[in-house]
């Protein structure tokens, strides 16, 4: 009887782990995914020639609200030359919080 309960418990645990895994993994975007989303958004307005992103998140405060963000940058080429932009992207939603000239 005890072995059946043990096997049932292990089976339930594995099933729950399989079902909950995707939602637990979506808790934070990877830096690569966040950079891809920023480039997708910015490419509508700029011709992007280069980009970078910090791999470790940092905390910033905007309007008395704390955000966990990735810091990164974009390079664009214009008639005047290369223009550098710096951005902050939310680690949970992928929302571009700030984009400004560097």
Biopython code that builds the backbone (N, CA, C, O; Angstrom):
import numpy as np
from Bio.PDB.StructureBuilder import StructureBuilder

atoms = [
    (1, "UNK", "N", (0.819, -1.196, 0.000)),
    (1, "UNK", "CA", (0.000, 0.000, 0.000)),
    (1, "UNK", "C", (0.864, 1.261, 0.000)),
    (1, "UNK", "O", (0.551, 2.218, -0.707)),
    (2, "UNK", "N", (1.943, 1.276, 0.780)),
    (2, "UNK", "CA", (2.799, 2.458, 0.878)),
    (2, "UNK", "C", (3.512, 2.730, -0.440)),
    (2, "UNK", "O", (3.714, 3.887, -0.808)),
    (3, "UNK", "N", (3.894, 1.678, -1.151)),
    (3, "UNK", "CA", (4.600, 1.878, -2.422)),
    (3, "UNK", "C", (3.670, 2.492, -3.466)),
    (3, "UNK", "O", (4.108, 3.284, -4.300)),
    (4, "UNK", "N", (2.383, 2.126, -3.421)),
    (4, "UNK", "CA", (1.416, 2.697, -4.366)),
    (4, "UNK", "C", (1.245, 4.195, -4.115)),
    (4, "UNK", "O", (1.162, 4.984, -5.056)),
    (5, "UNK", "N", (1.193, 4.575, -2.857)),
    (5, "UNK", "CA", (1.069, 5.997, -2.517)),
    (5, "UNK", "C", (2.313, 6.770, -2.952)),
    (5, "UNK", "O", (2.220, 7.889, -3.455)),
    (6, "UNK", "N", (3.462, 6.161, -2.751)),
    (6, "UNK", "CA", (4.707, 6.803, -3.152)),
    (6, "UNK", "C", (4.745, 7.017, -4.662)),
    (6, "UNK", "O", (5.071, 8.107, -5.133)),
    (7, "UNK", "N", (4.414, 5.986, -5.408)),
    (7, "UNK", "CA", (4.413, 6.082, -6.871)),
    (7, "UNK", "C", (3.380, 7.097, -7.343)),
    (7, "UNK", "O", (3.641, 7.855, -8.277)),
    (8, "UNK", "N", (2.209, 7.121, -6.708)),
    (8, "UNK", "CA", (1.178, 8.101, -7.069)),
    (8, "UNK", "C", (1.678, 9.519, -6.783)),
    (8, "UNK", "O", (1.452, 10.425, -7.586)),
    (9, "UNK", "N", (2.344, 9.717, -5.665)),
    (9, "UNK", "CA", (2.882, 11.032, -5.318)),
    (9, "UNK", "C", (3.936, 11.499, -6.305)),
    (9, "UNK", "O", (3.944, 12.661, -6.712)),
    (10, "UNK", "N", (4.820, 10.598, -6.688)),
    (10, "UNK", "CA", (5.849, 10.933, -7.674)),
    (10, "UNK", "C", (5.202, 11.273, -9.016)),
    (10, "UNK", "O", (5.603, 12.228, -9.680)),
    (11, "UNK", "N", (4.204, 10.491, -9.409)),
    (11, "UNK", "CA", (3.503, 10.744, -10.674)),
    (11, "UNK", "C", (2.811, 12.091, -10.682)),
    (11, "UNK", "O", (2.883, 12.823, -11.669)),
    (12, "UNK", "N", (2.142, 12.425, -9.592)),
    (12, "UNK", "CA", (1.458, 13.721, -9.491)),
    (12, "UNK", "C", (2.479, 14.858, -9.510)),
    (12, "UNK", "O", (2.264, 15.878, -10.165)),
    (13, "UNK", "N", (3.574, 14.686, -8.801)),
    (13, "UNK", "CA", (4.616, 15.712, -8.785)),
    (13, "UNK", "C", (5.210, 15.953, -10.164)),
    (13, "UNK", "O", (5.421, 17.099, -10.560)),
    (14, "UNK", "N", (5.480, 14.883, -10.895)),
    (14, "UNK", "CA", (6.014, 15.025, -12.251)),
    (14, "UNK", "C", (5.006, 15.691, -13.182)),
    (14, "UNK", "O", (5.374, 16.539, -13.994)),
    (15, "UNK", "N", (3.741, 15.310, -13.066)),
    (15, "UNK", "CA", (2.704, 15.904, -13.914)),
    (15, "UNK", "C", (2.560, 17.398, -13.630)),
    (15, "UNK", "O", (2.472, 18.198, -14.561)),
    (16, "UNK", "N", (2.537, 17.778, -12.356)),
    (16, "UNK", "CA", (2.432, 19.196, -12.009)),
    (16, "UNK", "C", (3.656, 19.977, -12.481)),
    (16, "UNK", "O", (3.530, 21.100, -12.967)),
    (17, "UNK", "N", (4.822, 19.389, -12.339)),
    (17, "UNK", "CA", (6.034, 20.042, -12.817)),
    (17, "UNK", "C", (5.996, 20.273, -14.314)),
    (17, "UNK", "O", (6.408, 21.329, -14.795)),
    (18, "UNK", "N", (5.502, 19.291, -15.052)),
    (18, "UNK", "CA", (5.399, 19.418, -16.505)),
    (18, "UNK", "C", (4.408, 20.506, -16.893)),
    (18, "UNK", "O", (4.661, 21.270, -17.824)),
    (19, "UNK", "N", (3.285, 20.585, -16.190)),
    (19, "UNK", "CA", (2.250, 21.574, -16.499)),
    (19, "UNK", "C", (2.689, 22.982, -16.097)),
    (19, "UNK", "O", (2.431, 23.934, -16.833)),
    (20, "UNK", "N", (3.344, 23.134, -14.951)),
    (20, "UNK", "CA", (3.708, 24.457, -14.441)),
    (20, "UNK", "C", (5.019, 25.002, -14.997)),
    (20, "UNK", "O", (5.295, 26.193, -14.852)),
    (21, "UNK", "N", (5.815, 24.178, -15.617)),
    (21, "UNK", "CA", (7.126, 24.610, -16.103)),
    (21, "UNK", "C", (7.060, 25.819, -17.037)),
    (21, "UNK", "O", (7.815, 26.769, -16.831)),
    (22, "UNK", "N", (6.201, 25.828, -18.046)),
    (22, "UNK", "CA", (6.176, 27.003, -18.943)),
    (22, "UNK", "C", (5.853, 28.312, -18.227)),
    (22, "UNK", "O", (6.449, 29.344, -18.537)),
    (23, "UNK", "N", (4.931, 28.287, -17.286)),
    (23, "UNK", "CA", (4.586, 29.533, -16.595)),
    (23, "UNK", "C", (5.712, 29.985, -15.675)),
    (23, "UNK", "O", (5.910, 31.187, -15.499)),
    (24, "UNK", "N", (6.439, 29.073, -15.096)),
    (24, "UNK", "CA", (7.564, 29.441, -14.239)),
    (24, "UNK", "C", (8.732, 29.980, -15.061)),
    (24, "UNK", "O", (9.452, 30.865, -14.598)),
    (25, "UNK", "N", (8.930, 29.466, -16.258)),
    (25, "UNK", "CA", (10.018, 29.937, -17.107)),
    (25, "UNK", "C", (9.737, 31.322, -17.672)),
    (25, "UNK", "O", (10.672, 32.057, -17.987)),
    (26, "UNK", "N", (8.470, 31.691, -17.806)),
    (26, "UNK", "CA", (8.116, 32.988, -18.368)),
    (26, "UNK", "C", (8.198, 34.112, -17.345)),
    (26, "UNK", "O", (7.844, 35.249, -17.658)),
    (27, "UNK", "N", (8.642, 33.832, -16.166)),
    (27, "UNK", "CA", (8.703, 34.858, -15.132)),
    (27, "UNK", "C", (9.618, 36.010, -15.535)),
    (27, "UNK", "O", (9.326, 37.162, -15.214)),
    (28, "UNK", "N", (10.709, 35.726, -16.226)),
    (28, "UNK", "CA", (11.643, 36.773, -16.650)),
    (28, "UNK", "C", (12.114, 36.464, -18.073)),
    (28, "UNK", "O", (12.467, 35.330, -18.393)),
    (29, "UNK", "N", (12.111, 37.492, -18.912)),
    (29, "UNK", "CA", (12.632, 37.335, -20.271)),
    (29, "UNK", "C", (14.143, 37.176, -20.230)),
    (29, "UNK", "O", (14.807, 37.729, -19.354)),
    (30, "UNK", "N", (14.675, 36.433, -21.162)),
    (30, "UNK", "CA", (16.126, 36.360, -21.276)),
    (30, "UNK", "C", (16.617, 37.678, -21.878)),
    (30, "UNK", "O", (15.864, 38.345, -22.587)),
    (31, "UNK", "N", (17.849, 38.059, -21.611)),
    (31, "UNK", "CA", (18.374, 39.297, -22.200)),
    (31, "UNK", "C", (18.331, 39.266, -23.733)),
    (31, "UNK", "O", (18.062, 40.282, -24.375)),
    (32, "UNK", "N", (18.598, 38.097, -24.305)),
    (32, "UNK", "CA", (18.580, 37.978, -25.761)),
    (32, "UNK", "C", (17.186, 38.251, -26.320)),
    (32, "UNK", "O", (17.039, 38.948, -27.324)),
    (33, "UNK", "N", (16.166, 37.699, -25.664)),
    (33, "UNK", "CA", (14.785, 37.900, -26.103)),
    (33, "UNK", "C", (14.382, 39.371, -25.944)),
    (33, "UNK", "O", (13.716, 39.936, -26.812)),
    (34, "UNK", "N", (14.791, 39.982, -24.832)),
    (34, "UNK", "CA", (14.477, 41.394, -24.599)),
    (34, "UNK", "C", (15.119, 42.269, -25.674)),
    (34, "UNK", "O", (14.482, 43.192, -26.182)),
    (35, "UNK", "N", (16.379, 41.985, -26.025)),
    (35, "UNK", "CA", (17.065, 42.755, -27.066)),
    (35, "UNK", "C", (16.367, 42.581, -28.413)),
    (35, "UNK", "O", (16.224, 43.540, -29.172)),
    (36, "UNK", "N", (15.943, 41.376, -28.699)),
    (36, "UNK", "CA", (15.231, 41.113, -29.954)),
    (36, "UNK", "C", (13.945, 41.933, -30.033)),
    (36, "UNK", "O", (13.619, 42.479, -31.087)),
    (37, "UNK", "N", (13.212, 42.020, -28.917)),
    (37, "UNK", "CA", (11.966, 42.792, -28.887)),
    (37, "UNK", "C", (12.239, 44.292, -29.068)),
    (37, "UNK", "O", (11.507, 44.975, -29.783)),
    (38, "UNK", "N", (13.287, 44.798, -28.422)),
    (38, "UNK", "CA", (13.634, 46.216, -28.556)),
    (38, "UNK", "C", (14.034, 46.521, -29.996)),
    (38, "UNK", "O", (13.604, 47.526, -30.561)),
    (39, "UNK", "N", (14.849, 45.662, -30.587)),
    (39, "UNK", "CA", (15.270, 45.882, -31.968)),
    (39, "UNK", "C", (14.075, 45.847, -32.918)),
    (39, "UNK", "O", (14.014, 46.615, -33.878)),
    (40, "UNK", "N", (13.141, 44.964, -32.649)),
    (40, "UNK", "CA", (11.934, 44.875, -33.478)),
    (40, "UNK", "C", (11.141, 46.177, -33.401)),
    (40, "UNK", "O", (10.670, 46.682, -34.421)),
    (41, "UNK", "N", (10.996, 46.718, -32.198)),
    (41, "UNK", "CA", (10.262, 47.973, -32.006)),
    (41, "UNK", "C", (11.010, 49.153, -32.620)),
    (41, "UNK", "O", (10.418, 49.963, -33.333)),
    (42, "UNK", "N", (12.302, 49.248, -32.346)),
    (42, "UNK", "CA", (13.090, 50.397, -32.806)),
    (42, "UNK", "C", (13.325, 50.380, -34.312)),
    (42, "UNK", "O", (13.514, 51.433, -34.920)),
    (43, "UNK", "N", (13.315, 49.205, -34.913)),
    (43, "UNK", "CA", (13.581, 49.127, -36.356)),
    (43, "UNK", "C", (12.471, 49.769, -37.182)),
    (43, "UNK", "O", (12.656, 50.026, -38.372)),
    (44, "UNK", "N", (11.330, 50.028, -36.568)),
    (44, "UNK", "CA", (10.250, 50.725, -37.268)),
    (44, "UNK", "C", (10.595, 52.201, -37.472)),
    (44, "UNK", "O", (10.070, 52.841, -38.384)),
    (45, "UNK", "N", (11.473, 52.741, -36.631)),
    (45, "UNK", "CA", (11.836, 54.162, -36.717)),
    (45, "UNK", "C", (13.287, 54.383, -37.140)),
    (45, "UNK", "O", (13.615, 55.443, -37.672)),
    (46, "UNK", "N", (14.163, 53.396, -36.911)),
    (46, "UNK", "CA", (15.592, 53.555, -37.168)),
    (46, "UNK", "C", (16.125, 52.394, -38.004)),
    (46, "UNK", "O", (15.562, 51.300, -38.003)),
    (47, "UNK", "N", (17.212, 52.652, -38.710)),
    (47, "UNK", "CA", (17.970, 51.586, -39.369)),
    (47, "UNK", "C", (19.066, 51.171, -38.394)),
    (47, "UNK", "O", (20.065, 51.876, -38.255)),
    (48, "UNK", "N", (18.898, 50.057, -37.730)),
    (48, "UNK", "CA", (19.817, 49.625, -36.671)),
    (48, "UNK", "C", (21.056, 48.991, -37.288)),
    (48, "UNK", "O", (20.960, 48.101, -38.134)),
    (49, "UNK", "N", (22.228, 49.465, -36.849)),
    (49, "UNK", "CA", (23.485, 48.918, -37.351)),
    (49, "UNK", "C", (24.236, 48.116, -36.290)),
    (49, "UNK", "O", (25.168, 47.384, -36.622)),
    (50, "UNK", "N", (23.847, 48.240, -35.028)),
    (50, "UNK", "CA", (24.496, 47.492, -33.960)),
    (50, "UNK", "C", (23.671, 47.543, -32.692)),
    (50, "UNK", "O", (22.818, 48.416, -32.528)),
    (51, "UNK", "N", (23.931, 46.590, -31.782)),
    (51, "UNK", "CA", (23.182, 46.565, -30.522)),
    (51, "UNK", "C", (23.957, 45.792, -29.469)),
    (51, "UNK", "O", (24.838, 44.993, -29.791)),
    (52, "UNK", "N", (23.622, 46.036, -28.212)),
    (52, "UNK", "CA", (24.213, 45.321, -27.087)),
    (52, "UNK", "C", (23.231, 45.351, -25.923)),
    (52, "UNK", "O", (22.316, 46.174, -25.895)),
    (53, "UNK", "N", (23.424, 44.444, -24.960)),
    (53, "UNK", "CA", (22.583, 44.412, -23.764)),
    (53, "UNK", "C", (23.385, 43.817, -22.612)),
    (53, "UNK", "O", (24.160, 42.880, -22.805)),
    (54, "UNK", "N", (23.195, 44.366, -21.409)),
    (54, "UNK", "CA", (23.809, 43.790, -20.211)),
    (54, "UNK", "C", (23.057, 42.517, -19.854)),
    (54, "UNK", "O", (21.828, 42.475, -19.920)),
    (55, "UNK", "N", (23.786, 41.495, -19.481)),
    (55, "UNK", "CA", (23.172, 40.201, -19.183)),
    (55, "UNK", "C", (22.556, 40.146, -17.791)),
    (55, "UNK", "O", (21.691, 39.308, -17.537)),
    (56, "UNK", "N", (22.985, 41.022, -16.882)),
    (56, "UNK", "CA", (22.457, 41.023, -15.520)),
    (56, "UNK", "C", (21.425, 42.135, -15.359)),
    (56, "UNK", "O", (21.689, 43.279, -15.728)),
    (57, "UNK", "N", (20.257, 41.811, -14.814)),
    (57, "UNK", "CA", (19.239, 42.849, -14.622)),
    (57, "UNK", "C", (19.627, 43.812, -13.508)),
    (57, "UNK", "O", (20.407, 43.474, -12.618)),
    (58, "UNK", "N", (19.072, 45.013, -13.574)),
    (58, "UNK", "CA", (19.265, 46.005, -12.521)),
    (58, "UNK", "C", (17.913, 46.614, -12.181)),
    (58, "UNK", "O", (16.951, 46.465, -12.936)),
    (59, "UNK", "N", (17.842, 47.294, -11.056)),
    (59, "UNK", "CA", (16.593, 47.903, -10.615)),
    (59, "UNK", "C", (16.659, 49.411, -10.812)),
    (59, "UNK", "O", (17.625, 50.062, -10.411)),
    (60, "UNK", "N", (15.615, 49.960, -11.440)),
    (60, "UNK", "CA", (15.499, 51.409, -11.599)),
    (60, "UNK", "C", (14.145, 51.840, -11.059)),
    (60, "UNK", "O", (13.242, 51.021, -10.893)),
    (61, "UNK", "N", (14.016, 53.122, -10.788)),
    (61, "UNK", "CA", (12.738, 53.656, -10.309)),
    (61, "UNK", "C", (12.255, 54.719, -11.278)),
    (61, "UNK", "O", (12.988, 55.648, -11.618)),
    (62, "UNK", "N", (11.020, 54.575, -11.717)),
    (62, "UNK", "CA", (10.370, 55.537, -12.604)),
    (62, "UNK", "C", (9.003, 55.857, -12.019)),
    (62, "UNK", "O", (8.194, 54.955, -11.797)),
    (63, "UNK", "N", (8.741, 57.134, -11.767)),
    (63, "UNK", "CA", (7.449, 57.575, -11.216)),
    (63, "UNK", "C", (7.079, 56.822, -9.936)),
    (63, "UNK", "O", (5.937, 56.400, -9.760)),
    (64, "UNK", "N", (8.054, 56.662, -9.056)),
    (64, "UNK", "CA", (7.880, 56.009, -7.756)),
    (64, "UNK", "C", (7.523, 54.532, -7.875)),
    (64, "UNK", "O", (6.958, 53.960, -6.943)),
    (65, "UNK", "N", (7.840, 53.911, -8.996)),
    (65, "UNK", "CA", (7.624, 52.479, -9.191)),
    (65, "UNK", "C", (8.967, 51.857, -9.544)),
    (65, "UNK", "O", (9.681, 52.354, -10.415)),
    (66, "UNK", "N", (9.310, 50.764, -8.861)),
    (66, "UNK", "CA", (10.567, 50.071, -9.136)),
    (66, "UNK", "C", (10.362, 49.045, -10.251)),
    (66, "UNK", "O", (9.365, 48.323, -10.276)),
    (67, "UNK", "N", (11.315, 48.998, -11.160)),
    (67, "UNK", "CA", (11.291, 48.045, -12.263)),
    (67, "UNK", "C", (12.600, 47.283, -12.278)),
    (67, "UNK", "O", (13.659, 47.849, -12.007)),
    (68, "UNK", "N", (12.529, 45.999, -12.595)),
    (68, "UNK", "CA", (13.726, 45.222, -12.854)),
    (68, "UNK", "C", (13.927, 45.271, -14.367)),
    (68, "UNK", "O", (13.054, 44.856, -15.130)),
    (69, "UNK", "N", (15.081, 45.781, -14.794)),
    (69, "UNK", "CA", (15.298, 46.058, -16.219)),
    (69, "UNK", "C", (16.636, 45.510, -16.693)),
    (69, "UNK", "O", (17.540, 45.231, -15.906)),
    (70, "UNK", "N", (16.722, 45.368, -18.006)),
    (70, "UNK", "CA", (18.001, 45.162, -18.671)),
    (70, "UNK", "C", (18.382, 46.496, -19.305)),
    (70, "UNK", "O", (17.527, 47.198, -19.846)),
    (71, "UNK", "N", (19.658, 46.842, -19.238)),
    (71, "UNK", "CA", (20.179, 48.056, -19.875)),
    (71, "UNK", "C", (20.876, 47.625, -21.162)),
    (71, "UNK", "O", (21.598, 46.629, -21.198)),
    (72, "UNK", "N", (20.640, 48.397, -22.207)),
    (72, "UNK", "CA", (21.267, 48.069, -23.478)),
    (72, "UNK", "C", (21.448, 49.293, -24.342)),
    (72, "UNK", "O", (21.185, 50.417, -23.915)),
    (73, "UNK", "N", (21.900, 49.066, -25.555)),
    (73, "UNK", "CA", (22.118, 50.166, -26.473)),
    (73, "UNK", "C", (21.928, 49.755, -27.917)),
    (73, "UNK", "O", (22.030, 48.581, -28.273)),
    (74, "UNK", "N", (21.648, 50.751, -28.738)),
    (74, "UNK", "CA", (21.480, 50.565, -30.179)),
    (74, "UNK", "C", (22.349, 51.575, -30.909)),
    (74, "UNK", "O", (22.558, 52.687, -30.424)),
    (75, "UNK", "N", (22.851, 51.193, -32.063)),
    (75, "UNK", "CA", (23.576, 52.103, -32.948)),
    (75, "UNK", "C", (22.790, 52.219, -34.239)),
    (75, "UNK", "O", (22.319, 51.222, -34.787)),
    (76, "UNK", "N", (22.654, 53.441, -34.715)),
    (76, "UNK", "CA", (22.001, 53.671, -36.000)),
    (76, "UNK", "C", (22.929, 54.505, -36.874)),
    (76, "UNK", "O", (23.746, 55.279, -36.375)),
    (77, "UNK", "N", (22.792, 54.338, -38.153)),
    (77, "UNK", "CA", (23.601, 55.102, -39.096)),
    (77, "UNK", "C", (22.708, 56.104, -39.808)),
    (77, "UNK", "O", (21.685, 55.747, -40.392)),
    (78, "UNK", "N", (23.115, 57.361, -39.749)),
    (78, "UNK", "CA", (22.383, 58.428, -40.429)),
    (78, "UNK", "C", (23.332, 59.130, -41.394)),
    (78, "UNK", "O", (24.501, 58.760, -41.507)),
    (79, "UNK", "N", (22.827, 60.133, -42.080)),
    (79, "UNK", "CA", (23.667, 60.904, -43.001)),
    (79, "UNK", "C", (24.788, 61.620, -42.256)),
    (79, "UNK", "O", (25.859, 61.852, -42.818)),
    (80, "UNK", "N", (24.547, 61.970, -40.994)),
    (80, "UNK", "CA", (25.550, 62.664, -40.178)),
    (80, "UNK", "C", (26.562, 61.706, -39.559)),
    (80, "UNK", "O", (27.596, 62.150, -39.060)),
    (81, "UNK", "N", (26.290, 60.412, -39.580)),
    (81, "UNK", "CA", (27.185, 59.433, -38.979)),
    (81, "UNK", "C", (26.438, 58.468, -38.077)),
    (81, "UNK", "O", (25.228, 58.279, -38.210)),
    (82, "UNK", "N", (27.171, 57.862, -37.161)),
    (82, "UNK", "CA", (26.586, 56.891, -36.246)),
    (82, "UNK", "C", (25.990, 57.596, -35.034)),
    (82, "UNK", "O", (26.610, 58.485, -34.450)),
    (83, "UNK", "N", (24.787, 57.189, -34.668)),
    (83, "UNK", "CA", (24.105, 57.739, -33.497)),
    (83, "UNK", "C", (23.880, 56.594, -32.511)),
    (83, "UNK", "O", (23.410, 55.520, -32.887)),
    (84, "UNK", "N", (24.224, 56.840, -31.233)),
    (84, "UNK", "CA", (24.083, 55.832, -30.184)),
    (84, "UNK", "C", (22.859, 56.128, -29.322)),
    (84, "UNK", "O", (22.624, 57.274, -28.939)),
    (85, "UNK", "N", (22.086, 55.093, -29.020)),
    (85, "UNK", "CA", (20.948, 55.199, -28.114)),
    (85, "UNK", "C", (21.136, 54.213, -26.976)),
    (85, "UNK", "O", (21.720, 53.144, -27.153)),
    (86, "UNK", "N", (20.639, 54.580, -25.817)),
    (86, "UNK", "CA", (20.645, 53.695, -24.658)),
    (86, "UNK", "C", (19.200, 53.435, -24.269)),
    (86, "UNK", "O", (18.355, 54.322, -24.390)),
    (87, "UNK", "N", (18.906, 52.212, -23.797)),
    (87, "UNK", "CA", (17.529, 51.878, -23.444)),
    (87, "UNK", "C", (17.460, 51.053, -22.168)),
    (87, "UNK", "O", (18.444, 50.452, -21.737)),
    (88, "UNK", "N", (16.264, 51.041, -21.575)),
    (88, "UNK", "CA", (15.912, 50.157, -20.475)),
    (88, "UNK", "C", (14.695, 49.363, -20.915)),
    (88, "UNK", "O", (13.725, 49.931, -21.417)),
    (89, "UNK", "N", (14.744, 48.050, -20.729)),
    (89, "UNK", "CA", (13.618, 47.188, -21.089)),
    (89, "UNK", "C", (13.235, 46.352, -19.864)),
    (89, "UNK", "O", (14.102, 45.793, -19.192)),
    (90, "UNK", "N", (11.938, 46.272, -19.583)),
    (90, "UNK", "CA", (11.420, 45.532, -18.435)),
    (90, "UNK", "C", (11.709, 44.040, -18.613)),
    (90, "UNK", "O", (11.463, 43.480, -19.682)),
    (91, "UNK", "N", (12.236, 43.396, -17.559)),
    (91, "UNK", "CA", (12.602, 41.985, -17.655)),
    (91, "UNK", "C", (11.396, 41.060, -17.664)),
    (91, "UNK", "O", (11.501, 39.927, -18.134)),
    (92, "UNK", "N", (10.265, 41.507, -17.161)),
    (92, "UNK", "CA", (9.083, 40.635, -17.090)),
    (92, "UNK", "C", (8.176, 40.773, -18.302)),
    (92, "UNK", "O", (7.647, 39.777, -18.795)),
    (93, "UNK", "N", (7.990, 41.993, -18.787)),
    (93, "UNK", "CA", (7.040, 42.214, -19.877)),
    (93, "UNK", "C", (7.713, 42.444, -21.223)),
    (93, "UNK", "O", (7.085, 42.259, -22.266)),
    (94, "UNK", "N", (8.976, 42.843, -21.214)),
    (94, "UNK", "CA", (9.657, 43.179, -22.454)),
    (94, "UNK", "C", (9.329, 44.575, -22.947)),
    (94, "UNK", "O", (9.703, 44.949, -24.059)),
    (95, "UNK", "N", (8.627, 45.355, -22.121)),
    (95, "UNK", "CA", (8.242, 46.713, -22.512)),
    (95, "UNK", "C", (9.460, 47.629, -22.505)),
    (95, "UNK", "O", (10.274, 47.593, -21.583)),
    (96, "UNK", "N", (9.570, 48.438, -23.530)),
    (96, "UNK", "CA", (10.637, 49.427, -23.631)),
    (96, "UNK", "C", (10.274, 50.599, -22.725)),
    (96, "UNK", "O", (9.340, 51.345, -23.019)),
    (97, "UNK", "N", (11.008, 50.765, -21.623)),
    (97, "UNK", "CA", (10.691, 51.803, -20.642)),
    (97, "UNK", "C", (11.339, 53.137, -20.972)),
    (97, "UNK", "O", (10.786, 54.189, -20.650)),
    (98, "UNK", "N", (12.503, 53.109, -21.610)),
    (98, "UNK", "CA", (13.214, 54.354, -21.898)),
    (98, "UNK", "C", (14.142, 54.134, -23.083)),
    (98, "UNK", "O", (14.823, 53.111, -23.162)),
    (99, "UNK", "N", (14.168, 55.087, -23.998)),
    (99, "UNK", "CA", (15.088, 55.085, -25.128)),
    (99, "UNK", "C", (15.555, 56.518, -25.313)),
    (99, "UNK", "O", (14.755, 57.406, -25.605)),
    (100, "UNK", "N", (16.861, 56.744, -25.140)),
    (100, "UNK", "CA", (17.383, 58.105, -25.229)),
    (100, "UNK", "C", (18.755, 58.099, -25.885)),
    (100, "UNK", "O", (19.426, 57.069, -25.946)),
    (101, "UNK", "N", (19.160, 59.266, -26.375)),
    (101, "UNK", "CA", (20.492, 59.404, -26.951)),
    (101, "UNK", "C", (21.543, 59.161, -25.882)),
    (101, "UNK", "O", (21.408, 59.622, -24.749)),
    (102, "UNK", "N", (22.582, 58.440, -26.245)),
    (102, "UNK", "CA", (23.644, 58.141, -25.280)),
    (102, "UNK", "C", (24.654, 59.265, -25.243)),
    (102, "UNK", "O", (25.625, 59.197, -24.489)),
]
sb = StructureBuilder()
sb.init_structure("model")
sb.init_model(0)
sb.init_chain("A")
sb.init_seg("    ")
for serial, (resi, resn, name, xyz) in enumerate(atoms, 1):
    if name == "N":
        sb.init_residue(resn, " ", resi, " ")
    sb.init_atom(name, np.array(xyz, "f"), 0.0, 1.0, " ", f" {name:<3s}", serial, name[0])
structure = sb.get_structure()
